[in-house]
Amino acid sequence: MKPLLLMIISLALTPTAYAEKSEEEGYVYWYCDGERFVKGECRNIKKGETLYKIDARNALIYCNHNSPILRGKDPALYDEKDAARYTCFYNGKLRKKLRSL
């Protein structure tokens, strides 16, 4: 028998498996850029949503410390002393204006 015909017959007789639909398939994940978060433009952000490119000072206050916090460098800030930016999950604390001591 020809190999192609044999392969077609074997594939036709093989049952097809379907994956179950994920519970989170319809969920939309939102994120807020660090600059917009600091300016107060992300008013509808909820606990568990992502803060993206946030500076260290705000990451200490607003990141959930029980989940991963990713550290990266912002290419636009290579000349500055503190170029590190963080991506993390928002902990749900209300945003407040920071004041130095």
NUMITOR-698153 format. One record per residue (C-alpha): residue number from 1; residue in three letters; x, y, z. Coordinates in Angstrom, 2 decimals. Example, Ala and Ser with C-alpha at 12.3 -4.5 7.8 and 13.67 -1.06 7.14 Angstrom:
2
<atom num="1" residuo="ALA" x="12.30" y="-4.50" z="7.80"/>
<atom num="2" residuo="SER" x="13.67" y="-1.06" z="7.14"/>
//
This chain:
101
<atom num="1" residuo="MET" x="0.00" y="0.00" z="0.00"/>
<atom num="2" residuo="LYS" x="1.25" y="3.49" z="-0.71"/>
<atom num="3" residuo="PRO" x="2.46" y="5.42" z="2.36"/>
<atom num="4" residuo="LEU" x="0.26" y="8.45" z="1.61"/>
<atom num="5" residuo="LEU" x="-2.90" y="6.36" z="1.36"/>
<atom num="6" residuo="LEU" x="-1.99" y="4.53" z="4.56"/>
<atom num="7" residuo="MET" x="-1.47" y="7.84" z="6.38"/>
<atom num="8" residuo="ILE" x="-4.84" y="9.21" z="5.17"/>
<atom num="9" residuo="ILE" x="-6.68" y="6.09" z="6.34"/>
<atom num="10" residuo="SER" x="-4.98" y="6.11" z="9.75"/>
<atom num="11" residuo="LEU" x="-5.73" y="9.82" z="10.28"/>
<atom num="12" residuo="ALA" x="-9.36" y="9.37" z="9.25"/>
<atom num="13" residuo="LEU" x="-9.85" y="6.64" z="11.85"/>
<atom num="14" residuo="THR" x="-8.12" y="8.55" z="14.67"/>
<atom num="15" residuo="PRO" x="-10.48" y="10.27" z="17.14"/>
<atom num="16" residuo="THR" x="-10.09" y="14.05" z="17.50"/>
<atom num="17" residuo="ALA" x="-9.41" y="15.55" z="20.94"/>
<atom num="18" residuo="TYR" x="-10.73" y="18.97" z="21.91"/>
<atom num="19" residuo="ALA" x="-9.37" y="21.17" z="24.69"/>
<atom num="20" residuo="GLU" x="-11.75" y="22.49" z="27.32"/>
<atom num="21" residuo="LYS" x="-12.48" y="26.19" z="27.34"/>
<atom num="22" residuo="SER" x="-10.48" y="28.08" z="29.96"/>
<atom num="23" residuo="GLU" x="-12.37" y="29.92" z="32.71"/>
<atom num="24" residuo="GLU" x="-10.26" y="33.04" z="32.04"/>
<atom num="25" residuo="GLU" x="-10.68" y="32.97" z="28.27"/>
<atom num="26" residuo="GLY" x="-13.20" y="35.82" z="28.25"/>
<atom num="27" residuo="TYR" x="-11.41" y="37.91" z="30.90"/>
<atom num="28" residuo="VAL" x="-9.60" y="41.06" z="29.81"/>
<atom num="29" residuo="TYR" x="-6.39" y="41.95" z="31.64"/>
<atom num="30" residuo="TRP" x="-5.76" y="45.67" z="32.08"/>
<atom num="31" residuo="TYR" x="-2.51" y="47.42" z="32.86"/>
<atom num="32" residuo="CYS" x="-1.52" y="50.94" z="33.81"/>
<atom num="33" residuo="ASP" x="1.66" y="52.65" z="32.71"/>
<atom num="34" residuo="GLY" x="3.74" y="53.99" z="35.62"/>
<atom num="35" residuo="GLU" x="3.67" y="57.61" z="34.44"/>
<atom num="36" residuo="ARG" x="-0.11" y="57.55" z="34.02"/>
<atom num="37" residuo="PHE" x="-0.51" y="55.90" z="37.43"/>
<atom num="38" residuo="VAL" x="1.55" y="58.59" z="39.16"/>
<atom num="39" residuo="LYS" x="-0.48" y="61.35" z="37.43"/>
<atom num="40" residuo="GLY" x="-3.72" y="59.72" z="38.66"/>
<atom num="41" residuo="GLU" x="-5.01" y="58.83" z="35.20"/>
<atom num="42" residuo="CYS" x="-5.69" y="55.16" z="36.05"/>
<atom num="43" residuo="ARG" x="-8.62" y="55.72" z="38.40"/>
<atom num="44" residuo="ASN" x="-10.41" y="52.46" z="37.56"/>
<atom num="45" residuo="ILE" x="-7.46" y="50.17" z="38.24"/>
<atom num="46" residuo="LYS" x="-8.36" y="47.27" z="40.51"/>
<atom num="47" residuo="LYS" x="-6.39" y="45.00" z="42.79"/>
<atom num="48" residuo="GLY" x="-4.54" y="42.33" z="40.81"/>
<atom num="49" residuo="GLU" x="-4.21" y="44.34" z="37.60"/>
<atom num="50" residuo="THR" x="-0.76" y="45.17" z="36.24"/>
<atom num="51" residuo="LEU" x="1.37" y="48.23" z="36.93"/>
<atom num="52" residuo="TYR" x="3.86" y="48.61" z="34.09"/>
<atom num="53" residuo="LYS" x="7.13" y="50.59" z="34.10"/>
<atom num="54" residuo="ILE" x="6.62" y="51.95" z="37.61"/>
<atom num="55" residuo="ASP" x="9.52" y="53.51" z="39.53"/>
<atom num="56" residuo="ALA" x="11.04" y="51.95" z="42.65"/>
<atom num="57" residuo="ARG" x="9.46" y="54.36" z="45.14"/>
<atom num="58" residuo="ASN" x="5.93" y="53.63" z="43.89"/>
<atom num="59" residuo="ALA" x="6.67" y="49.92" z="43.47"/>
<atom num="60" residuo="LEU" x="7.39" y="49.66" z="47.21"/>
<atom num="61" residuo="ILE" x="4.00" y="51.14" z="48.02"/>
<atom num="62" residuo="TYR" x="1.66" y="49.84" z="45.31"/>
<atom num="63" residuo="CYS" x="3.03" y="46.42" z="44.24"/>
<atom num="64" residuo="ASN" x="1.66" y="43.21" z="45.71"/>
<atom num="65" residuo="HIS" x="4.65" y="41.71" z="47.50"/>
<atom num="66" residuo="ASN" x="3.16" y="38.20" z="47.50"/>
<atom num="67" residuo="SER" x="3.45" y="37.96" z="43.71"/>
<atom num="68" residuo="PRO" x="6.39" y="38.38" z="41.30"/>
<atom num="69" residuo="ILE" x="7.84" y="41.85" z="40.74"/>
<atom num="70" residuo="LEU" x="9.83" y="42.14" z="37.51"/>
<atom num="71" residuo="ARG" x="12.70" y="44.61" z="37.26"/>
<atom num="72" residuo="GLY" x="13.87" y="46.12" z="33.99"/>
<atom num="73" residuo="LYS" x="15.54" y="49.23" z="32.62"/>
<atom num="74" residuo="ASP" x="13.74" y="51.87" z="30.63"/>
<atom num="75" residuo="PRO" x="15.87" y="52.67" z="27.55"/>
<atom num="76" residuo="ALA" x="14.63" y="56.25" z="27.59"/>
<atom num="77" residuo="LEU" x="16.17" y="56.80" z="31.04"/>
<atom num="78" residuo="TYR" x="19.69" y="55.40" z="30.61"/>
<atom num="79" residuo="ASP" x="21.25" y="58.76" z="31.47"/>
<atom num="80" residuo="GLU" x="19.40" y="59.05" z="34.76"/>
<atom num="81" residuo="LYS" x="20.65" y="57.58" z="38.02"/>
<atom num="82" residuo="ASP" x="17.49" y="55.55" z="38.72"/>
<atom num="83" residuo="ALA" x="16.65" y="53.93" z="35.37"/>
<atom num="84" residuo="ALA" x="15.13" y="50.79" z="36.91"/>
<atom num="85" residuo="ARG" x="11.44" y="50.26" z="36.23"/>
<atom num="86" residuo="TYR" x="9.21" y="47.57" z="37.68"/>
<atom num="87" residuo="THR" x="6.22" y="45.58" z="36.47"/>
<atom num="88" residuo="CYS" x="3.98" y="44.08" z="39.12"/>
<atom num="89" residuo="PHE" x="0.43" y="43.39" z="40.24"/>
<atom num="90" residuo="TYR" x="-1.41" y="46.28" z="41.93"/>
<atom num="91" residuo="ASN" x="-2.12" y="45.66" z="45.63"/>
<atom num="92" residuo="GLY" x="-5.29" y="47.79" z="45.74"/>
<atom num="93" residuo="LYS" x="-4.02" y="50.62" z="47.98"/>
<atom num="94" residuo="LEU" x="-5.44" y="54.02" z="47.17"/>
<atom num="95" residuo="ARG" x="-2.99" y="56.27" z="45.34"/>
<atom num="96" residuo="LYS" x="-1.76" y="59.20" z="47.41"/>
<atom num="97" residuo="LYS" x="0.57" y="62.07" z="46.68"/>
<atom num="98" residuo="LEU" x="4.06" y="61.37" z="48.02"/>
<atom num="99" residuo="ARG" x="5.83" y="63.98" z="50.14"/>
<atom num="100" residuo="SER" x="9.40" y="63.90" z="51.34"/>
<atom num="101" residuo="LEU" x="10.29" y="64.20" z="55.03"/>
//
